[in-house]
Amino acid sequence: MLIIGTTRGLDVEQAARVSRALKALADPVRLRLLSEVASHPGGEACVCDISGTFDVSQPTISHHLKVLREAGLVTSERRATWVYYRANSAALAELSDLLGGLAAMVGEPQSCEVPQ
């Protein structure tokens, strides 16, 4: 879990991990894919279930899902010829906590600011 303290921000390793996740989510197709997987009945989706809603080829969908998986945002499980994807709720909660912590710190006085 990533904790934003009052005296220190993310360390190098944490920043690299979060950066990979945010880069993966920065692509509109990947963001939509994650949304489709997370909101699919049962909390998991097969490529065959979601690829029809996108205007890209099935190999492109598979590539984007691989990027999401490598970023830790989805998990996958092969069943026969299909791969089923599930949103990684722990990773999403970590990102949510991080962004919430950053938002809470906005506007707090800094040590280098002179009170007026």
Helices and strands as residue ranges (DSSP letters): H 12-25, H 28-39, G 41-43, E 44-46, H 47-50, G 51-53, H 58-70, E 74-79, E 82-87, H 89-105
